[in-house]
């Protein structure tokens, strides 16, 4: 049971990280900027527009990261990664609650 809770929290953290945070060395911000530039340059191509929407939507990313975290939860190293990201997800969730109260 705890494995799935950690996987859910890891999924939450990954989704928030990619869709909303800048990331280390602004890597996620640069990824979102790139997807926006490429989707504007190819305005008729729905694939690029879908990629842009995916990278900016934590709910959309959550669907895909759920599959990844569930697959990771079956291996020992994957469980370590899920635990690490799950703890970070719990911290981010609690920080969000803390900011609402202020």
C-alpha positions as CSV (number, residue, x, y, z in Angstrom):
1,X,0.0,0.0,0.0
2,X,2.8,2.4,0.9
3,X,4.4,1.7,-2.5
4,X,1.3,3.2,-4.2
5,X,1.1,6.2,-2.0
6,X,4.8,7.0,-2.7
7,X,4.2,6.4,-6.4
8,X,1.2,8.8,-6.3
9,X,3.2,11.4,-4.5
10,X,6.1,10.9,-6.9
11,X,3.7,11.4,-9.8
12,X,2.4,14.6,-8.2
13,X,5.9,16.0,-7.8
14,X,7.1,15.1,-11.3
15,X,4.0,16.7,-12.8
16,X,4.4,19.9,-10.8
17,X,8.1,19.9,-11.5
18,X,7.8,19.7,-15.3
19,X,4.7,21.7,-15.8
20,X,5.2,24.5,-13.3
21,X,8.7,24.7,-11.9
22,X,11.8,26.1,-13.6
23,X,14.0,23.2,-12.6
24,X,17.7,23.0,-12.1
25,X,19.5,25.2,-14.6
26,X,16.0,26.2,-15.8
27,X,15.8,22.9,-17.7
28,X,12.0,22.6,-17.5
29,X,11.4,26.2,-18.3
30,X,13.6,25.8,-21.4
31,X,11.7,22.7,-22.4
32,X,8.4,24.5,-22.1
33,X,9.8,27.5,-24.0
34,X,11.1,25.3,-26.7
35,X,7.8,23.5,-27.1
36,X,6.0,26.9,-27.4
37,X,8.4,28.1,-30.1
38,X,8.2,24.9,-32.1
39,X,4.4,24.8,-31.9
40,X,4.1,28.4,-33.1
41,X,6.5,27.7,-36.0
42,X,4.4,24.8,-37.0
43,X,0.9,26.2,-36.4
44,X,-0.8,23.6,-38.6
45,X,0.7,20.6,-36.9
46,X,-1.4,19.4,-34.0
47,X,1.3,17.1,-32.8
48,X,3.5,20.0,-31.7
49,X,0.5,21.8,-30.2
50,X,-0.3,18.7,-28.2
51,X,3.3,18.4,-27.0
52,X,3.2,22.0,-25.8
53,X,-0.1,21.5,-24.0
54,X,1.2,18.3,-22.4
55,X,4.3,20.0,-21.0
56,X,2.3,22.8,-19.5
57,X,-0.5,20.8,-18.0
58,X,0.2,19.0,-14.6
59,X,-3.0,16.9,-15.0
60,X,-2.0,15.7,-18.5
61,X,1.6,14.9,-17.3
62,X,0.2,13.1,-14.3
63,X,-1.5,10.5,-16.5
64,X,1.8,9.6,-18.1
65,X,3.9,9.9,-15.0
66,X,1.4,7.6,-13.2
67,X,2.4,4.8,-15.7
68,X,6.1,5.5,-15.1
69,X,5.9,5.6,-11.3
70,X,3.7,2.4,-11.3
71,X,6.3,0.6,-13.5
72,X,9.1,1.9,-11.3
73,X,7.4,0.6,-8.1
74,X,8.0,-3.0,-9.2
75,X,11.9,-2.8,-9.1
76,X,14.1,-2.2,-6.2
77,X,15.8,0.8,-7.7
78,X,12.5,2.1,-8.9
79,X,11.1,1.9,-5.3
80,X,14.1,4.0,-4.2
81,X,13.4,6.6,-6.9
82,X,9.7,6.6,-6.0
83,X,10.4,7.0,-2.3
84,X,12.8,9.9,-3.1
85,X,10.3,11.6,-5.4
86,X,7.4,10.6,-3.1
87,X,9.0,12.4,-0.1
88,X,9.6,15.4,-2.4
89,X,6.0,15.3,-3.5
90,X,4.7,15.2,0.1
91,X,6.9,18.1,0.9
92,X,5.6,20.1,-2.1
93,X,2.0,19.2,-1.2
94,X,2.5,20.3,2.4
95,X,4.3,23.5,1.3
96,X,1.3,24.3,-0.9
97,X,-1.0,23.9,2.1
98,X,1.3,26.1,4.1
99,X,1.2,28.8,1.5
100,X,-2.6,28.8,1.4
101,X,-2.8,29.6,5.1
102,X,-0.6,32.6,4.9
